[in-house]
Amino acid sequence: MDLSFSAEEQAFRAEVCGFLADKLPPELAQTVRDGRGLSKDNYERWHALLNEQGWLAPNWPKEFGGCEWNAVQRHIFEDECCRAHAPRIVPFGLSMLAPVLQKFGSKQQQDHYLPRILSSQDWWCQGYSEPGAGSDLASLKTKAVRDGDTYVVNGQKTWTTLGQYANWIFCLVRTDPTVKQQAGISFLLIDMDTPGIEVRPIILLDGTHEVNEVWFTDVRVPVENLVGEENMGWTYAKYLLTHERTNIAGVGFSQAGLAAVKRLARSQMHRGRPLIENPHFAARVARVEIDLMAMSTTNLRIISGAAKGQAPGVESSMLKVKGTQIRQEINDLARRAAGVYAMPFASEGVEGSNEAPIGPEGTTHVAAQYFNNRKLSIFGGSNEIQRNIIAKVKLGGGA
Ligand SMILES: Cc1cc2nc3c(=O)[nH]c(=O)nc-3n(C[C@H](O)[C@H](O)[C@H](O)COP(=O)(O)OP(=O)(O)OC[C@H]3O[C@@H](n4cnc5c(N)ncnc54)[C@H](O)[C@@H]3O)c2cc1C
């Protein structure tokens, strides 16, 4: 398998680098580099710049206004964006809902919603998980009962990321409680301004407001907001999840994080010498760097296969587990390198504050990131669930 980049791919990389050098606002890059929280305005500004360039929807077909990039181009783009500390593209509308609408939505839904996603007129959030329905998603209980030309929705979603910014939510709802769990689910598009919806914040370990509970009490949703057929939502939900897992290895994030750890460990002293020279610390850095190089090669192998039309299977689970382990180990090394400066943790350091940071450059956000990234092994299918998949598919064991 050839893992080198072709001349065209290298030219594409140069074009992406040129764009980032010209268009990525330095203050946005600095915010990302410092690990500070991004506001809704920050995300929308970056989306608008990418949209102007025609690069906001790398995975969409051209007929819908996307780039239709192949897996290698998407990898190069994500890689360079990470290196330049660009904000991530918020995935809910662009990478999750849009592919579902493009495949299963009506022409009216495609014509109405897709342009509004590109222009950031709509901010979508994902209403899948519920208390008691996370890993076991098919047991979800939020119900939608047909009443004339509306569905009446009652129930609760949870862990809804950035739901406080959203004006729309796509939801899995139970429309038939009498059949096998997976067979009674539908996929609904719900306007967050509809009476009966309440968004309640959940504050995470790092003190930030990133996720929410969303409560529905007698919320009336027009039937034309149903995607595809009633009770076929599980098929669409699974299709969406295959798109949720793009850039799953997070190689670029880990490379940027590891570089930051090394910078910090060179500047911090331990028993009179730079921490990076401490044998125990250096061995941990070396181990994670080797793991990262191995994962990066595996990732390229899978991308190379995907560019030739091979659908990634259980490899996605392997990348998810290994990629998140590596990122969490890097967070832990950063926390260790920051030493006592990781202790005066305050969410103001993450959200932005007028106070001068305590400790040397690169330490303000370390504790917050360590706490926040515990999520990596939970969402997108927890690592235990991924291991079950690997065991079942590769080792032939029962999960
Ligand atoms: C920061 C964050 C953001 C999120 N954003 C969203 C969002 O925007 N929209 C949305 O719908 N959801 C979101 N989620 C929810 C996420 O998808 C769920 O947290 C995840 O699916 C796990 O479900 P759970 O939390 O209910 O844990 P549970 O499913 O209750 O699992 C608890 C523990 O048991 C383990 N476990 C469960 N079943 C098995 C099994 N069969 N074998 C072995 N171990 C098992 C799990 O791995 C986990 O360690 C988010 C979660 C987090 C943490």
The ligand as an ORCA input file, in Angstrom:
! r2SCAN-3c Opt
* xyz 0 1
  C     -19.336     15.787     26.532
  C     -20.404     14.929     25.911
  C     -21.114     15.399     24.819
  C     -22.144     14.643     24.266
  N     -22.880     15.182     23.231
  C     -23.981     14.526     22.806
  C     -24.873     15.147     21.862
  O     -24.647     16.269     21.394
  N     -26.001     14.485     21.519
  C     -26.299     13.240     21.991
  O     -27.324     12.690     21.612
  N     -25.483     12.625     22.878
  C     -24.337     13.249     23.308
  N     -23.504     12.651     24.234
  C     -23.922     11.371     24.815
  C     -23.018     10.210     24.488
  O     -23.298      9.724     23.206
  C     -23.267      9.163     25.595
  O     -22.718      9.697     26.803
  C     -22.621      7.846     25.287
  O     -23.293      7.197     24.239
  C     -22.617      6.908     26.527
  O     -23.911      6.803     27.054
  P     -24.217      7.091     28.609
  O     -23.555      8.359     28.998
  O     -25.680      6.961     28.778
  O     -23.462      5.935     29.384
  P     -23.960      4.426     29.530
  O     -24.401      3.905     28.206
  O     -24.913      4.346     30.661
  O     -22.613      3.714     29.937
  C     -22.032      3.843     31.238
  C     -20.734      3.033     31.257
  O     -21.018      1.655     31.000
  C     -20.300      1.192     29.871
  N     -21.149      0.267     29.100
  C     -22.431      0.475     28.700
  N     -22.879     -0.592     27.999
  C     -21.856     -1.490     27.952
  C     -21.682     -2.787     27.370
  N     -22.669     -3.351     26.667
  N     -20.492     -3.389     27.525
  C     -19.471     -2.821     28.221
  N     -19.570     -1.591     28.805
  C     -20.737     -0.945     28.672
  C     -20.004      2.449     29.054
  O     -18.881      2.279     28.232
  C     -19.764      3.473     30.143
  O     -18.457      3.365     30.620
  C     -22.439     13.355     24.782
  C     -21.704     12.867     25.865
  C     -20.706     13.632     26.436
  C     -19.949     13.073     27.612
*
